[in-house]
Amino acid sequence: MNFVTLTSDIGYQDYLVGAIKAQLLQVNADLQLVDISHNITPFNFPQASYVCRGAFKNFPEFTFHLILVNLFGTRPENLLVAFHKNQYIICADNGLLSMILEEKPDIIIGIPLSRSAIKNTLYVTEVMAKTVERLVNGEPIQKIGVPDFNFREKNPLQPLVDSNYIEGQIIFIDNFENVIVNITREQFEEQRNGRGFKIVFKRDEVIDRISESYADVREGDKLALFNSAGYLEIAINKGNAAGLFGLKGFSDKASQSSNIMQNQLLYQTVRIYFE
């Protein structure tokens, strides 16, 4: 049984998600298709990398992960096929792969796209589908494209670390408006080093303990915990943390120099002070 996951910023408003699945099933009707998400915020690489990283590690070995996020941020000339920790990842050469893996892939192959083709979404996914079929049929990965391809890389979004604090960015807001920050439990404990702490956001909101579950606080109270993916989460028990506190997902635009953009960072970052 061959699993194929789909992650995209396409949404569900039109026919594309169905057409992509139809392409895959025409190539191999026995593929097991699994949707991870089609509601990735367009062009939001930190969000896409968080969602993919959290999901991929739970799949059986040799699953194929197709990522359709910002396919046309640059002129598409090649697709990437990575084999890493016994998982296949197929995506555009746009820098997202390095943000998901946070390390070099075990194997990286470039799949050249036809110069004469009209490079729309369905053409790209057709190439992805045929690539999956070649691998399913046992063709060695080194034979399907350009080995050791020199692909685009983007640095993963990492928290800012100082001796007395760690500052993270909000990388995801879930359906309950819980806020996920790019600080892992390991990073928190390493920086904490046994000290007390205060989690501070939106100027004056403070949390000074880590909960194990939402039920650790009264209904309507705020809390912080480390979620199932291992990342810091700020929530309100049976409430909407992002909406109530005015918190927003991190945007690269906010790192620009204008005062308006800089002020937006107050609503996109969380700082933990150690004492």
N, C-alpha and C positions, 0 to 999 in steps of 0.2 A: 504494500500500500504506500503510495507516494502522496505526501501532504504538500500543498502549495498554499502559502498565506498571502494575503493581499492587504497592503497598507497604502493609503493614498490621501491626497487633499482634494479629491474630485467631488465628494459629497454624493447625495442621493437624488438630486433634483432632476437629472436627465438619464439617458439610456446607457451611459458609458460603463458603469460598473457591470451591468448585465452583459454588455457586448464583450467586455474583457473576459468575463467568465466563459462566455460562449466560445471565444477564440481558444481558450485553454482546453475546453472540453472537446472541441473539434480536433485538436491535436492528439488528445488522449482522454477518452471518455471515462477512464478509471481514476483520474486524479481526484483527490479529496481536497476540495477548496474550502479554505477557512478565512473569513474576514477578520482582520484585527481591528482596523478602523478606516473609514473613508471620510472622517470628519476632522482630519488634521488641519489646523489653521494654515491657509496657503502661505508658503514660503517660510514657515516657522520651523527651522531646523532643530532648535533645542527641544521643542515639543515632539517632533517626529522621532528624534533619537531616543528620548525617554520612553515613548510608547513602544518603539521597536525593541529596544534593549530589554524592557520589562517582559515583553511577550516572547521573544525568540527563544530565550533560555528554557522555556517550559515545553518546547516541542520535541518530538522524537528526533534522534540523529538523522541526518540526511534529508531534513525538510528543506523545501525550496521557499525562500522568502522574497516575494516580489514587492518592491517599493516604488510607488508612483507618486513621488513628491517632488514638486518643482522640476518636472522633466525638461522644461524648456527655459530654465534660467540662463543658460548659455546655449549657443548653437550646438545641437546634439550631433556628435560625430561618432561616439562610441558608447556602448553600454559596459557596465562592469559586472563581472561574475567573481564573487569572492567565496572561498571555502575556508571557514574559520570555526574551530571547535566543533567540527563535524556538522556544520550547518552551511547551506548554500544561501547566498544573498545576491540578488540581481537588482541593479538600480542604475540610475543615471550617473554619469561622471560629473557630479556637481559639488562634491565635498561632503555630502551627508554620510557616506560610508565611514569615514574616519571618525565622525562624531558619534556614530552608533557603537563602533567597536572600541574606541578609545585606545587602540593599539594597532599595530600592523597586522593585516590578515595573513593567515597561514599561506594561502595561495590567492593570487589576484590575476585575472584574465581580462583583456579588453576584447569586446565584440564590436568590430567595425560595422557601422550602419551604411547602407547603400547611399552613395552620393546622389543618385538620380531619384531616390524615393521621396515622396511627400512625407515629411517627418512629423506626423500628427500622433496623437496618443495611441490610436489603434495600430498604427504601423509599429510603434515602439513595443507595444504589448505583444504583437504578432512575433517579433524577433525574440522577445522574452519567452513566449510559449514554445517556439521551435528550439530554443536553447535548453529549456527544461526537458523537452522530449529527447534531445540528443543525450543528455546526461542520464535520463531514466533508462535509455536503451544501452547504457554501458560505455558510451564513448568517453575516453579519458578527458578530464577537464583541460589538460594542457593542449589538447588537439582542437578545441572548439574556437580558439581565438588567439590573441597575442599574449604570450606568457609574460609575467613580471611587468605588467603594463604600468606606465608612469601616470598614475591617476591624481586627480585634484584632491587636496586635503584641506580640511578646516579644523581648527583646534576645537575640541569639545569645550562647552561652556562650564568653567570650573569656578568654585567659590573663591572669594578673596580671603586669604589667610594672614592673620597677624598674631603676635604672641598672646594678645588678650582678647581677640575676637575672631569670628569667622562670619563672612557675609555671603549669603547665597542669593540666587535669583529665582523668581517664581517661573517654573518651566511648564507647569500644567495646572489647569483648573478643571476638576472632574464634574460629572453631571450633578453632584450634590453641592457644587461650589466649594468643595474642599480644595485647599491650596497646597500644591506640591513644590518643594524647594530643592534645588540641586545640591543638597548637603546629605551625604549618606551617614548611616549610623557609625561606620568605621571612621569617617572623617571627623565626625562630632566627638567620638570618644578619644581619638588620638589627640585632637586639639584641646579637649577638655582636661585630660590628664588628671582626673579625680577632683577637679575644682567645681565649685558651684557655678551656676549659669543663669542668665536671663535672656530669653528670646524676645527681641524687640522688633516691632514692625509698625509702619504708619505712625511714626513719631513717638507715640506714648502707649501703645498696646504692649503688654508684657505678659509672658508666660514663663514660669520658673520651675516647671517639672515636666517630665516626659510620661505620658500616659501609655497604658498598654492597649486600651480600647476606648471607644467613644463613651461607653457607659461609666468610665471612671470619673466623669464629672456630671453635674446636674444638667438637666435639659436646659438648653439655652446658654450654657457656659462654654467658653473657648477652651481649647486644648491643643497640645502638640503630641504627636506620636511618630514612630517610624513605620511606614506602610509596608505592604507585602513585597514591594520592590526594593525596600531598604532605604527609602528616601524620607526626609523630614516632611511631615504633613501638618498643616494648621487647619483646624476645623472647629465647628461649633456643633455640639451634640443636638441633633435634630434641627439644625439651622444652616444658614448659607454664609460661610465665612467670607468668601470673595465679595459678595454683594454687600454684606453688612459693613465690612471694613474698607470697601473701595479698593481692594487689591486686584492687580492685573497681571497677566502673563508678561514675561520679559520680552522686549522687542529690541532688536539691534538698533533701531532708529533712536531709541532713548539714550544711547551712548554717544550721540552726536553732541555738539558743543552748545547748541542753543539753550537758553534758560528754560524755555518751555519743555524741551525734551528732557533736560536734566531734572526738572521737578517731577516728571513722570516716574523717574527711578525710585522715588520715595514709595511708590505704590507697587513696585515690581521687585523689591529687595527685602530680605529679612536678615537681621544681624543678631548673632548670639555673642553676648559678652560673658567672659569667664572671670571669676574673681575668687 
